């Protein structure tokens, strides 16, 4: 190749360039605090923050493992399922009159759809490059409103729920063998005891009847006088049937 006045430049692909510039990030000193090199500055910070949250999450899972409840029973209409904590706000929203019953579609679809749709449209409605919150009132207002709504609804769901009753309904109880054809079970089912204590004595509105540690005499006394949430005068049958039922419940012991 000839250029200029007789000057010739010859290139050979077999010869490696000796003055190749290293791959270094650009100098961002002209924009302090506004931008930085993606690699490794920005990405390293993201990894460090992610590692902190991951370690914290692992510590929480070890310190507070997920509680296990009894096996799901679709025939148990007394059990009230409760979602995980991050859905408690939605769970609380569906309790309000304007978002439940005939208006369930409003609380389940329309209101969440508007909220998430608004958050997705914020970047398009506010294209400012400012990073200070008070310089970006629209996205700041949306995020504050979202945080307040989620916090309030989650708080209301937690304080207004009977967690002790929920734990009792979902408690894992030991199974016991019994004869459904026995006289004691027939009296138990016919006296409507099954409605409060479950078809397998696992408990529902009332406590479990397995391993109560009560004698037959104590059970007959409770049937007449009541105890806890069980009102007095619940038993309406004969004393002979009550004695048979009490002896049957006394024998409900798991191995």
Secondary structure, 3 states (H helix, E strand, C coil): CEECCCEECCCCCCCCCCCCCCCCCCCCHHHCCCCCCHHHHHHHHHHHHHHHHHHHHHHHHHHCCCCCCCCCCCCCCCCCCCCCHHHHHHHHHCCCHHHCHHHHHHHHHHHHHHHHHHHHHHHHHCCCCCCCHHHCHHHHHHHHHHHHHHHHHHHHHHHCCCHHHHHHHHCCCCCCCCCCCCHHHHHHHHCCHHHHHCCCCCCCCCCCCCCCCCCHHHHHHHHHHCECCECCCCCCCCHHHHHHHHHHHHCCCCC
